[in-house]
Amino acid sequence: MDNNQISQEDAQQRVEQINAYKQERIALQQAGIYSPDDNENQLIDHYHQQLIKQLCERFDVDTTANSKQLTLGMKIASLFGALAMAVSIFFLFYQFWGLLGTTIQVSILVLVPVALFLLTLHLAQDATKAYFSKISALVTLASFVLNLTMLGEIFNITPSPNAFIVWSAFSFLLAYACNARLLVFFGIVGVTSYIATQVGTWNGMYWISFGERPENFFIPAIITFFVPHFFNHKPFAGFATIYRVMAMIILFIPILILANWGEISYLTWNSHIIEGSYQIAGFILSACAIWLGIKYFYNDVVNTGNVFFVLFLFTKLFDWWWDWMPKYIFFFLLGLTALLVLVVFKRIRTHNTLNQALPEVRS
């Protein structure tokens, strides 16, 4: 592997491979299967030490289990720090905004996002400052959103759904510049909102009311799911997972809503027929998601499909049994159903594991 062409994720994976190799070598030595000479061990250990040192100098990698735990704490701290800084800027603007003239207000609104954007790009150049660049990126996005909102108020601009696509584009720009997954989430939310407003407008709705029809979100869900299939996201750790999971959430939540409140659908059928149709669609699509995730090794798709399959199942059981069945029997049956689902998923996992571990059995 060329150290000059690897990403943060590749570097972390290489360190974990080295640690796993060392542990497996010790286990093999203790079992009497592998007995390399001391000179060979020293050469390998020296090479690994130098490689880990180089990766640590270039990337912010975790070399031990303790450091991985600390990294999780740092991620949480950076998230809360970024949110707190963004909220702070929001309240700072409103605290002193009325005391400033229009020229100063416009200057601040233009210069602050630009300055923060340049700072973010500068921090993103150094992989060891990744946490600070992500905090700066989120604060930059917050200031940019506030920028458009306040400029609209100052110049009395009519609110428009186009703001969603502008905010989303800027969020994606920052996300890919800083490898920030949280900003991908905001970008997806922005694009989804924009497409949903357009779909609602095409169907005669005022754009602000786009959330009143859950079907407005089906098209952006499909588009979002296929983004990582058409664009290579290997250099960006976790981006493809966010696209797939967000797409499934955007798709299944409206289906779940329509499966229980058919009267808010665009369809003009009887509400019971609409609800039943969406219930069937929910079961079929969540089962297909589980199958697709198993086939292509998308653990995120499998897990999300499992969650929504169980949600559709339990909401249906609630519709069937809650009103006439004693509550202790209802929850007892729910428990039995959960155990049945667990057994089915366990058999699927075992079958899939055996197919991967023992390919010669299939032949």
N, C-alpha and C positions, 0 to 999 in steps of 0.2 A: 504493500500500500504506500503510495506516494504521500508523504506528510504535507506536501505543498498543495494538495488538491483534495483534502478531506474536510468534512464539515465537523461541527461540534458533536453531532450525533455519532458520526463515524469514530471520532476520537474517544468518546465515552464508551462506545462498544468495544473498541480495541483494548482499553484498560480493563474492562470487565472480562474480556477473553483471556488476558494475561493472568488475572487473578484466578479465573476458573481453571486455567492450565496448571497453575501452581498447586491448587487444591487437589486436582485430579492426580497430579504427579505424586503428591504425598500419599494419597489413598492407594495408588498402584504400588508404591514402594512398601507400604505397610502390608499390602496383600501378597507381597513377594512376586508380583508379576513383572515389575519393571525395576531394573537396577542400573541406572546410568553411572558412569564414573564421576568422581568429584570435579574433574576438569571440565567435563561437558556441562555439568550443572552450573559451574561458575561462569562459563561463557554465556550460557543462556540467561542466567540471572543478571549478569552485567549488561547484556543487550536490552533486556526488559527494563532495567533501571534507567538506562540512558533514554530509551524510547518514552517511558512514562514522564521523565523529566522534561523532554522536549514537548510532549503534549500538554503538560501542566503549564509550561511557559507560554504556550500559544493559545491554549483553550482553558476554560474554567471547568476542568473535569474532576470527577470524584474518584479517588483512588481507594477508598475504604468504605465499609458499610456505615461507619459513623459520619463520614463526610457526606454520604448520600442523605442521611437523616438531616444533617445541618442544611443541605441544599434545599430540602423540602421546606424547612423553616424559613430560609432566605426567600424562596418563591412566595410563600404566604406573606412575609413581611414586605416584599417589594410590591405585591398586589395591593395590600392595604395602604402602603405608602403612596402608591400612584393614585389610588382613589381619593385618599385624604388630600393630596396636593391638588387634584382636579377640583374637588369640592371647595378647597380653600380659595383657589383662583375665582371660582364662581361667586362666592360670597364677598371676596375682595372687590370684584367689579361692582357689585350692587351696593356695597357699603359707601363707596366714594363716587359712584358714577354721576349722580346728580350734581356734584360740585364742579364737574369739569365741563369745558366748552365743547362744542361739536367738533371742532378741528382736532382738539386733543383726544377726544373719544375715538374718532376715526383713526388717528395716528396710532393710538394704543392697540386698537383692534387689528390693525394691519401688521404692525411691527412685532407684537408679542408672539403670534403663531410663527412668523418667519424666523425670529430669533430662536425660539424653542425647536423649530424644525432643524435648523443648522446645528444646534447643540446635540440633538438626537443623532443626526448623521455622523457627527464627530465622535460621539461615544460608541456608536455602532461599529466603528472601524477597529476597535479593540475588543476582542472576544472576552477578555478578562473583565470588561466593564459592562457585560451583557445586562446585568440586573439594573444598572443605572440607566442604560439606554432605553430599556423597556419602560421604566418609570417616566423618563423624559418623553417617550413616545406617547404614552397615555395622557400625560399632561398636555402635550402638544395637540392631541386630538380634541381634548376637552376645550382648549382655548380656541381651536378652529371652529368647533360647533358653536361656541359662545360668540365667536366673531360673526358668523353668518346670521345668527339670531339677532344680535344687537344691531348689526348694520341694517337688517330688515326693519327693526323698530325705529331706528333713527330716520331712515329715508322712506318710511311708511310703504314698504314693499309688500305686496300681497303674498301671503304664504303659499308655497308651491311644493308639490311632491318632489320636484327636482332637487331640493335640498338633500333628500335621502341619498340620491346617487352621488352627489358631490361629497357628502360626508363619508359615504362608503368608499369611494375612490381614494380619498385621502387616508382612510383607515387601512386599506389594503397596501397603499404605498408605504406607510410606516411599518406595517406588519412584515412585509417582505424585506424592508431595509434593516429591520432590527430582529428578525426572526421571532416575532412576538405573537404567540398563538391567541392571546386575549383580543388583540386588535383584529385578527381574522374573524373572531366571533362578532365583533361590532360591525365589521365590513359585511358579513353575511346578513346580519340583521338589517343593515341599511339597504342592501340590494333586494332582499326579500320584501321589505316594506315598499320600496319603489315599484317593483313588479306587481305586487298585490294592489297597489293604488291604481296602476294602469289597467289591470284586469277589471277592477271594480268600476273604473271610469268607462271602459268599453261596454259594460253592462248597465250603464245608466246611473251609477251611483256617484255621489259627491266624494271626492278623493279622501276626505278625512274619515269617512265612514267605511273604509275598506275592510276594517276588522269585523264588520257585522256579517260578512259572508265568508265562512271558513274556506270555501272552495277557491277563493282568491289566492290561497297560498300553495295550491297544488303545483302550479307551473314553476315558481321559484324553487320549490323543493326538488323537483326533477332536475332542474338545471344545476342546482348546487351539488346534488349527488354525483353528477358526471364530470364535474370540474376536475377532480384529481385524476380522472381517467384520460383526459385530453392534455393535461399539463403536468410535467414532471415536477413532483414536490419532494424528491429525495433529499435535496440540500436543506429542506425546511422541516425540522423534526416535528411530527405531530400535526402538521397542517392537513394532510389528507384525512386523518382521523376526524378532525374537527368538521371538515366539509361533509363527510359521510354521516356522522352522528347528527349534526345540525340539520341536514337534509331530511333524515328520518324523523327527527322531532317535529320539523315544520310540516311534514306530511301526515304523521300519525296523530298528532294532537287535534288538527281539524277533523280527521276521520272519527276520532273518539268523541269529539263534541257532536258531530252530525249523527253519530250512532245513537245518541241520547236525546238530541233536540233537532229532529228532522225539519221542523217548520222554518228554520233559518236557512235552509238550502235554496239554491237557485232552482232546483227541480220542483215541478208543479204537481208531483204525485202526492198520494196520501202520505201523511207524515210517518205512519207506521211502516209503510213500504220503504220509504227513504231510510229510516233508521235501521230496518232489517238489512237493506242493501249495503249500507255502510258498515254494519257489524260484520257481515260476510266478507266485505272487502278488507276490513281490518285484520281478520283472521288469516285470510289468504296472503295479504301483503306481508304481514309480520312473519308468517311461516316461510314465505319466499325469501325474506331477508335473512332468516336463520340459515336456510339452505345455501343462499349465495355466500354468506359469511364463512360457512364451513367449506364450501367448494374452493374459495379463493383465499382462505386463511385470513379473513378480516375479523379479528376478534371483536373489534368495536361494533361491527354490524351484527354479529351474533348476539352480543350482550344487549344491544339496543332492541333488536328484534325479540329477544326473550322477554324483556321488560314489557314491551307493548303487547305481546301475545298474552302474557299473564294479565295485564290490565284489561284487555278486551274480554278475556275469559271470565275474570272476576266480576266485571260490570254486568256481563250477561247472566251469570249465576245470581247476582243480586236482583236483576229484573225478574228472573224466574221464581226465586224462592223466598225473598225477603218478606213479602206481604203476608204469606200464609204459613210459613214454616216457623216453629219455635226457634228462638235465637240461638239456643245452645246447640240445636241440631244444625242450624245454618252454618255456624262457625266450625262445627265439627266436620261438616262436609267440605267446607273451604280448606280445612287442614288436610283432609284426605286428598282433595284435588291437588293441593300444592305438593303433597308427597308423590302423587301420580306423575305430575309434571316433572318433578325432580328425577324420578326413576327413568322417564323417557329421555330427558336430556342427558342423564348419566350414560344410558345405553348408546346414545348417539355419539357422545364424546369418546367412549371406549372404542366403539367401532371405528371412528375417525383416527384415533391414536394408533390402533392396530394396523390400519391401512397405511399409515405413514411409516411406522416402525418395521413392519414386516411386508414389504412390497412383494416378496417372493411368494407369499401365501396366495395372493390374488392370481398369480400366474399359474 
